[in-house]
């Protein structure tokens, strides 16, 4: 049972040349020995025309294009064998706003200047090509600059969950061997720098930089030869590792999923194209930048589409609705909990949210009534759902025009360049979902065993989810082979929580499961054997784990139910 077939993998196209200017009808005159491809139906005619030697291929874009080409997103795009990425701003496109945060607005041209200056600051701090930079901060324009500068300086970005404790963040810093760490010291009233240093000696870290001090770092880089930094950016290959996003597995140990530049940019493009994101959109990003939903199909999609992004550091439903009204926001992706909060907000009736035209949701089971209310009560023209994971950011996606029930009950069809397959389906058609294609990660950082367990010899990624594919290839997730549950849009892996709680004196045994929650979809419930009280368990968890991982319910029991082999019967616990 297969979804759409992927584009052949061998790349014939190496670099992007963009002729910037106002959107115009592209010249489709065939060139010698070239194939001219018409744009897909969901693209406007002026947006893209692919010209390749013998075949059309998924874009392979170097990291510099993320900051070098945004002012030329909507005009004609030609793919050639050129070794450079060129963008010549004209018609004032570079002056269009790329980011707006509070009273601060940054144009695409200003963004490029900021990234170049920060990249020189990194070089002055000893950041070398191939080095890794951990970024531990909430959504902001400064986050974007810090992240893109890492790529521009030839390094690899490692986003860190802004809700992590110092112990959790230090673990990722140590395991990646990061040479630079950028933090938002004081975020949520915490002491991130002190917490990091208390948790680890940080042996390989040259410097910890407060994201608020990026201008000072840029000043330090003023003496660095700008041409040297440009040469670094030019040398970045589409097949160099762009980012390492950490997830967790059934062992509870976070695993770093590695993606190359062509995959990060490719995921952003396909998501934006299928969603119909354009340069005229105003895109509110409440999904955190440390997550692929906020980073790859938020930050990067904004650059590939040329739209204006509004980063939101923390979710506040009242502030979100006021921003939608005041800035006439058109695009608002997010977990179902975001839209449920908006619909339930008493002040919604007093605000004008009519500018919203596109909503993309996923990460949890979506009630049919929610999709209907989003379309009817919020008057959002296009509401679609999608399926992805850290290891393969965009796998399936609904399309504009799909009926509400299909959008709510399925995750849509495979996106171009990806395949879906159900392994050993039962009589209902359900089996483990396998995915394959251009957007599947390279593998897990320093963990070949876990990589082999996840990706088989034929390139299929075993998701651990149980799904069904209908005759049209629409995917419906029915269960999870793994114990992971989703709380407010964030993946929570019980094994990681259990290992943390077992360090508490008075906890002899523990099992954590996800239980239904009206607002967050699911929350954790811990079944504890021992003398520790429920309050002690929660307090200990808050010290060691991010807030979304902390169990909301704790039940002290005499023993955990187990089978003959000693495995905890979590199905029984979920039923209690």
WONORNOR-V354841 format. One record per residue. RES is the residue in one small letter. SS is DSSP state (2 for helix, 1 for strand, 0 for the rest). D_CENTER is the distance of its C-alpha to the mean C-alpha in whole Angstrom. Layout:
res = (RES	RES)
ss = (SS	SS)
d_center = (D_CENTER	D_CENTER)
//
This chain:
res = (x	x	x	x	x	x	x	x	x	x	x	x	x	x	x	x	x	x	x	x	x	x	x	x	x	x	x	x	x	x	x	x	x	x	x	x	x	x	x	x	x	x	x	x	x	x	x	x	x	x	x	x	x	x	x	x	x	x	x	x	x	x	x	x	x	x	x	x	x	x	x	x	x	x	x	x	x	x	x	x	x	x	x	x	x	x	x	x	x	x	x	x	x	x	x	x	x	x	x	x	x	x	x	x	x	x	x	x	x	x	x	x	x	x	x	x	x	x	x	x	x	x	x	x	x	x	x	x	x	x	x	x	x	x	x	x	x	x	x	x	x	x	x	x	x	x	x	x	x	x	x	x	x	x	x	x	x	x	x	x	x	x	x	x	x	x	x	x	x	x	x	x	x	x	x	x	x	x	x	x	x	x	x	x	x	x	x	x	x	x	x	x	x	x	x	x	x	x	x	x	x	x	x	x	x	x	x	x	x	x	x	x	x	x	x	x	x	x	x	x	x	x	x	x	x	x	x	x	x	x	x	x	x	x	x	x	x	x	x	x	x	x	x	x	x	x	x	x	x	x	x	x	x	x	x	x	x	x	x	x	x	x	x	x	x	x	x	x	x	x	x	x	x	x	x	x	x	x	x	x	x	x	x	x	x	x	x	x	x	x	x	x	x	x	x	x	x	x	x	x	x	x	x	x	x	x	x	x	x	x	x	x	x	x	x	x	x	x	x	x	x	x	x	x	x	x	x	x	x	x	x	x	x	x	x	x	x	x	x	x	x	x	x	x	x	x	x	x	x	x	x	x	x	x	x	x	x	x	x	x	x	x	x	x	x	x	x	x	x	x	x	x	x	x	x	x	x	x	x	x	x	x	x	x	x	x	x	x	x	x	x	x	x	x	x	x	x	x	x	x	x	x	x	x	x	x	x	x	x	x	x	x	x	x	x	x	x	x	x	x	x	x	x	x	x	x	x	x	x	x	x	x	x	x	x	x	x	x	x	x	x	x	x	x	x	x	x	x	x	x	x	x	x	x	x	x	x	x	x	x	x	x	x	x	x	x	x	x	x	x	x	x	x	x	x	x	x	x	x	x	x	x	x	x	x	x	x	x	x	x	x	x	x	x	x	x	x	x	x	x	x	x	x	x	x	x	x	x	x	x	x	x	x	x	x	x	x	x	x	x	x	x	x	x	x	x	x	x	x	x	x	x	x	x	x	x	x	x	x	x	x	x	x	x	x	x	x	x	x	x	x	x	x	x	x	x	x	x	x	x	x	x	x	x	x	x	x	x	x	x	x	x	x	x	x	x)
ss = (0	1	0	0	0	0	0	0	0	0	0	0	0	0	1	1	1	1	0	0	0	0	0	0	0	0	0	0	0	0	0	0	0	0	1	1	1	0	0	0	0	0	0	0	0	0	0	0	0	1	1	1	0	0	0	0	0	0	0	0	0	0	0	0	2	2	2	2	0	2	2	2	0	0	0	0	1	1	1	1	0	0	0	0	0	1	1	0	0	0	0	0	2	2	2	0	1	1	1	1	1	0	0	1	1	1	1	2	2	2	2	2	2	2	2	2	2	2	2	2	2	2	2	2	0	0	0	0	0	0	0	1	1	1	1	1	0	0	0	0	2	2	2	2	2	2	2	2	2	2	2	2	0	0	0	1	1	1	1	1	0	0	0	0	0	2	2	2	2	2	2	2	2	2	2	2	0	0	0	1	1	1	1	0	0	0	2	2	2	0	0	2	2	2	2	2	2	2	2	0	0	0	0	0	0	0	1	1	1	1	2	2	2	2	2	2	2	2	2	2	2	2	2	0	0	2	2	2	2	2	2	2	2	2	2	0	0	0	0	0	1	1	1	1	1	1	1	1	0	0	0	0	0	1	1	1	1	1	1	1	2	2	2	2	2	2	2	2	2	2	2	2	2	2	2	0	0	0	0	0	0	1	1	1	1	0	0	0	0	0	0	2	2	2	2	2	2	2	2	2	2	2	2	2	2	0	0	1	1	1	1	0	0	0	0	0	2	2	2	2	2	2	2	2	2	2	2	0	0	0	1	0	0	0	0	2	2	2	2	2	2	2	2	2	0	2	2	2	2	2	0	0	0	0	0	0	0	1	1	1	1	0	0	0	0	0	0	2	2	2	2	2	2	2	2	2	0	0	0	0	0	1	1	1	1	1	1	1	1	0	0	1	1	1	1	1	1	0	0	0	0	0	0	2	2	2	2	2	2	0	0	0	1	1	0	0	0	1	1	1	1	1	1	0	0	0	0	0	0	0	1	1	1	1	1	1	1	0	0	1	0	0	1	1	0	0	0	2	2	2	2	2	2	2	1	0	0	0	0	0	1	1	1	1	1	1	1	1	1	0	0	0	0	0	1	1	1	1	1	1	0	0	0	0	1	1	1	0	0	1	1	1	0	2	2	2	2	2	2	2	2	0	0	0	0	0	1	1	1	1	1	1	1	1	1	1	1	0	0	0	1	1	1	1	1	1	1	1	1	1	0	0	0	2	2	2	2	2	2	2	2	2	2	2	0	0	2	2	2	0	0	0	1	1	1	1	0	0	0	0	0	1	0	0	0	0	0	1	0	2	2	2	2	2	0	0)
d_center = (28	25	23	23	24	22	23	25	23	25	25	27	25	25	24	24	27	26	29	28	30	30	29	32	33	32	35	35	38	38	38	40	38	35	33	32	30	29	26	25	26	23	23	26	28	28	24	25	27	27	30	30	32	33	29	26	23	19	19	19	18	19	16	19	19	15	18	21	21	19	23	24	21	23	26	27	25	27	26	29	30	30	29	27	25	27	26	29	29	32	32	30	27	26	27	25	22	19	18	20	20	23	26	24	23	22	23	21	25	24	21	22	25	23	21	24	26	23	23	26	26	24	27	29	28	28	25	25	24	22	21	18	17	16	14	15	15	14	12	15	17	18	14	13	17	16	13	15	18	17	16	20	22	21	19	15	13	12	10	12	12	14	16	17	20	22	23	19	18	21	21	17	19	22	21	19	22	20	23	22	20	19	19	20	23	24	21	22	26	25	26	23	25	28	26	24	28	29	27	27	29	26	29	27	25	27	26	24	23	23	20	23	25	23	26	29	27	27	31	31	30	32	35	32	33	31	32	31	27	27	28	26	23	25	25	22	21	19	19	18	16	13	11	11	8	11	11	15	17	21	22	20	20	16	15	13	12	13	12	14	14	15	12	9	12	13	10	9	13	14	11	13	16	16	16	18	17	19	20	22	19	19	15	14	11	12	8	8	7	7	4	1	3	5	4	5	6	7	9	9	10	13	14	15	16	18	18	18	15	16	14	15	15	16	17	20	21	24	23	20	23	25	22	22	26	26	24	24	20	20	16	15	12	11	12	16	17	17	19	21	22	22	25	27	27	31	30	28	32	33	30	29	25	27	25	22	21	18	16	13	13	12	11	15	19	19	23	25	26	23	22	26	26	23	25	28	28	25	26	23	24	21	19	17	15	13	12	9	8	7	10	10	7	9	13	15	15	18	20	22	25	24	26	25	26	24	21	21	23	20	17	18	19	18	16	18	18	17	20	20	23	25	26	30	30	32	35	32	30	27	26	23	20	20	18	18	18	16	13	13	13	16	17	16	18	21	21	23	24	21	20	23	23	19	20	24	26	26	22	21	18	19	17	19	19	22	22	24	24	27	29	27	24	22	20	21	20	23	22	21	23	21	21	18	18	15	16	15	12	11	12	16	18	21	23	21	22	26	26	26	28	31	31	33	37	38	35	37	34	31	29	26	25	23	25	24	24	24	22	19	20	20	21	23	27	28	32	33	37	39	40	37	37	34	34	34	31	29	30	29	26	25	26	24	21	18	19	17	19	22	24	26	29	31	34	36	38	41	39	36	37	37	38	40	38	37	33	32	33	29	30	33	32	29	33	34)
//
